[in-house]
Amino acid sequence: NYDEAARVQKLFASQLLSLIPRSDSPLSIYELGCGSGFLTSGLVEQFPASSISAIDFSAAMLQRAARRCPS
């Protein structure tokens, strides 16, 4: 399935999260092309007080992201 094959996406999400200073606490975060939510889940964890909007063209990916990040 997609999540098992998405090694590059997981690595990219992890590296991108490590570049964002934890001291930053944005009010809103917009993620374009969230896929199944690898980066989204990290953003939720790193910025729990931020309002996060994640979008994707694929309804199936949005469903996966919603399961990964129910909030």
C-alpha positions, 0 to 999 in steps of 0.5 A, a space after each residue: 500500500 501507499 504508506 508502506 512504499 512512501 519511504 521518500 515521503 516519510 524521510 522528507 517529512 522528517 527532515 522538513 520538520 527538523 528544519 522548523 524551529 520549535 520556538 516558532 508557534 504559528 497561528 495557522 499552518 497550511 499544507 498543500 498536497 498532504 498525501 496520507 498525512 506524514 508531515 501533517 501528523 508531525 506538524 500536529 505533534 510539533 505545533 499542537 496549538 496551531 490551526 492546521 489545514 491540510 489539503 490534497 487533490 486525492 479524496 482517498 489521500 485526504 481520508 488516510 490523512 484524516 485517519 492519521 490525524 483525527 483532530 
